[in-house]
Amino acid sequence: MKIGLEVHQQLKTQKLFCSCPSQMEEGEGNVKIIRHLHPVLSELGKIDRAALAEFEKGKTFEYFAYHNSNCLVETDEEPPHAMNTQALAIALQISHQLGAKPVDEVHCMRKIVIDGSNTGGFQRTAIVAMNGVLETDQGRIFIPQIALEEESAGIVERKAGGDVYRLDRLGIPLVEISTAPEIRDGEHAREVAEKIGLLLRATSQVARGIGTIRQDLNISIEGGARVEIKGAQELKLLPLLVEHEVQRQKALLKIITEVKKREKSFVGEIQDVTSVFQNTESKLIAKGLQRGEKAFAMGVAHHTGLLGREINPNRRYATELSEYAKTAGVKGIIHSDEVLGTYDISESETEKIKQQLAVSAGDAFILVVASPGIAQKALEKVAQRLYMLFIPEETRKANPDGTSSYLRPLPGSARMYPETDVPPILFTTEFLKQIKRGESLEEKQKKLQKLLNPEMAGKILRSPHLPLFEKLVREGIEPMLVAATLENTMIALRREGILPTEEQVEEALHGYQEGKWAKAAIPEILRNPSKKNELQRISGEALEKIAKENNHDLGKIMAKYRLQVDAQELQAIIKRKK
């Protein structure tokens, strides 16, 4: 088994090829753009197979653009501006932490992408450093290259005939860190991803939040093929993705072995079987026919029991075939290994289909309901997949349950060609000297351990709030108070559905530092900022007066004024009285 990892992390700068801010917007945008994308020849004079597969879907793409975070660069109506040097500097800083050597010249390339995620039909990417190393508990992992590229557009909706995207995310700088296929297993993949993530956060120059970092897994087994699983956002999901992909490929290899023992030409002619369902009680099929669709089917010789064979939890061999069919525009397939009564398809209708297709005992059939052109194309895609007596190289999507779904063929060398609108950038000695090296992950860990107890130091090191922690500590706030607020109080409030902003956290902690309110009031002020005036700290003569009125009874006073009184100050007053 071979496993490699690609980590993509958004950087905290303006966009990569224009001066638009890297911010997410709300609503449907100020401008709507409609595009049809098509593949182009690479510098080798070939069309990439992944781009061709996307083009064959015949989709129309809609884009929402925003006045505040988009310009003509994102809409592909204007050439890119000069590459963002701040993003380039951060990428070099990250490269230094991995011991990677900067390239002599940065050459921007176009990566053909016509799934709609970029208005121009390509993504700009550039290698900035090579030959790095990551230390892990299971040994060193080689880092062949570190690249800087632009983020894709964000998906809004997938619908029949096309998809809808938003352009606020498009063009945000991404650093891409690629490992060699030296990862040993799923747990090791999780460790590698976590260490890279910690290293990235330690720079305090990366974006935070859901979707700002993603992992792509590359997995292959002996006798199988390299598969890229895209979009794994949760570290805990990585071991499961590896386990399920290995399971999937092993199950497919067993199916292929069985198929090879049988006749080679096993897919029958695609036929219109609509007449079988003229008086059907199947609501699914009847609704399709009412829309003017047709039922088409084809026989698959000697496949009874194979289509329904499980290859992953809740996924069967037919699921793989169905995902190929979906690329033609159908919602799915119906096959004879299923309990057809579930669809209210009668035994009589089943027998009629078998007779028309000349399906014998031990044979299977596959049925789709769609417009004639789409139905024909969908079954052709299924036949194409059935004839693959090997595991195909694929790009797949990570599912929440740890399985994956087919997206398109794995791209090849024809995917790339030079970007002629962005001139090469020469890394001069002077420029490289100006790059701030920053603290290494180990240095940052030691620094935190001096400020906090071991448990809290580990939490903050892994926390998305690390940059805010460092900022507040530099501003003089007590480290343990900052850490406890960010890692304990904020989590408790989040469980209540309350999400304080960074500005509110800073105000609450600075207010305590300035003596405006007691430490105990901080959670309540974050829960309800409008109570700030009600929770002003009682101190000095006012506190002495309250102590006197309550006979210097500590318990009684704290019960009444717990959120407004500093317990140590009150104890000192009571001690003086005694």
C-alpha positions, 0 to 999 in steps of 0.5 A, a space after each residue: 500500500 502507498 499513501 501520499 497526502 496533499 495539504 491545502 491551506 488558505 493564507 491570511 492575505 489579500 488575493 493572489 493575483 489582485 488586490 481584492 480582500 480575502 473575505 467571505 460574503 453573504 447573499 447571492 452577490 451583486 452580479 450573476 455570470 453564466 459560462 460554458 467551459 471547454 478544454 484546451 490543448 496542453 503544451 504537449 498538444 493533448 487534451 487532459 482526460 479529466 477535463 474531457 470527462 467534465 466537458 462531456 457532462 455539458 454543464 452550464 455554470 452560474 457565478 455570483 460575484 461581489 462588489 467588495 471581494 471581486 474584480 475583473 480578474 476573478 470574472 476572467 475579464 482581465 489578466 492577472 495582476 502581479 503575484 502577491 509578494 506577501 503570500 509568496 513570503 509566507 509560502 517561503 517561510 513555511 518552506 523554511 520550516 520544512 527544510 525545503 530549498 526555494 526554487 531559483 525562479 517561480 514559474 506560474 502554470 495553468 492547471 486545466 479545471 473545467 468542473 466550474 470551480 474557476 471561471 477561466 477553466 484553469 487554476 494558476 499554480 506555482 512551485 516555490 520550494 522543493 525537497 523538504 522533510 517532515 519529522 514524524 513518530 514513524 520516521 521522516 516523510 519527504 516533501 517533494 514540493 511546496 506550491 502556491 496556488 489560487 483557491 477555487 470558487 465556492 459551490 452553492 448548488 449542484 443541479 441538473 444541467 449545471 452548478 452554481 458557484 460564488 466567487 468571493 473565495 476564488 483567488 484566495 492564496 493557498 499553500 499546497 504541501 505535497 508528501 511523497 507516497 511514504 505514509 505507512 497507514 491511515 493513523 500515520 496519515 492523520 499524524 502527518 496531516 496534524 503535524 503539517 497543520 500545526 506547522 502552518 498555524 504556528 506561522 500565525 499567517 494562515 486563515 482559520 475556520 471551516 474550509 480554510 484547510 483541506 487534505 487530499 489523499 492519494 492511495 494505491 494498493 498492489 494490483 490496484 491503482 492510484 486514487 485521489 480522494 479530495 476534500 477531507 477536512 476532518 483529521 479523524 476521518 483520514 484513517 477511515 478514508 484509507 481503510 475504506 479505500 483499501 477495502 474498496 480496491 480489494 473488493 473490486 479486485 475480487 470482482 474483476 477476478 471473477 469476471 475474467 473467468 467469464 465471457 469477455 463481451 458481457 454487456 448487451 445492446 441498450 434497448 428502449 423498454 418503455 413499453 413494459 411500463 405503460 401501466 406500471 404501479 412504480 411511482 418512480 418510473 411513472 413520474 419519469 414517463 409523465 415528464 416525457 422520459 423513457 426507460 432504457 435497459 441493457 443486459 449484463 451477462 453472468 453478473 447476477 450477485 456481482 452488482 449487489 456485492 458490498 465493496 464498502 459499508 452501504 456501498 455496492 459494486 452497482 454504486 460505482 456503476 451508478 456514479 459513472 451513470 450520474 455523470 451523464 445526468 441521471 439520478 441513478 440506476 436500477 439493477 436486477 440484484 436489487 429487490 425490485 419490489 422496493 420500486 413497485 416494479 412487478 415480477 411480470 415487468 421484470 420478466 418482460 424486461 428479461 425477455 426483451 433483453 434476452 437475459 438468461 439465468 445468471 445474467 443481470 440487467 441495468 435500467 435507467 429512466 431519463 430523456 432518450 439521449 441522457 439515458 443512452 449516454 448513462 448506460 454507455 458510461 456504465 458499460 464503459 466502467 463494466 469493461 474496465 477489467 482493472 481498477 481505474 485511476 480516479 479522482 473521488 470525493 470524501 464522504 462524511 462516513 469515510 467512504 468516497 464517491 467517483 468524480 472524474 478520471 485522474 488527471 494526467 500530464 496533459 493537465 498543465 501548460 504555462 501561464 503567459 500572463 504572469 512573468 517569472 519571479 526571480 528569487 534574488 539573494 536580497 529578497 530571500 534575506 528579507 523573509 522572516 524565518 519565524 519560530 519553528 513548531 518546536 520553538 513555539 511548543 517550548 515557548 508555550 510550555 513556559 507560559 502554560 501548564 503542559 495540558 493547556 500548552 498542548 491545547 493552545 498549540 493545536 487551537 485555531 485561536 493560537 494567533 489571538 492567544 499570542 496577540 493578547 499575551 503580547 499585549 500584557 494579558 495573563 497567559 493562563 487567563 487568555 488560554 482558559 477563556 479561549 479553550 474553556 469558556 469559548 467552547 462552553 459558550 459555543 455549546 450554548 449556541 453563542 459565538 463571541 467575536 475576536 473583538 468581543 474576546 479582546 474587549 472582555 479581557 482588556 476590560 478585566 486587565 484595566 479593572 473595569 470588571 472582575 475575572 468572574 464576569 468575563 464569561 457573562 460579558 461574552 455571553 451577553 455583551 449588553 451587561 457590561 455596564 451592569 457588571 462593573 467591578 466593585 472595588 476600594 471604598 465601595 467594596 469596604 462599605 459592602 463588606 461592612 454592611 454584610 458583617 464581613 461575611 465572605 460567603 454572603 457577599 460573594 453570593 450577592 456580588 460574585 460577578 462584580 467582586 475580586 475574591 482576593 481583594 475582598 478576602 484582604 479587606 476581611 483579613 484586615 478587619 479581623 
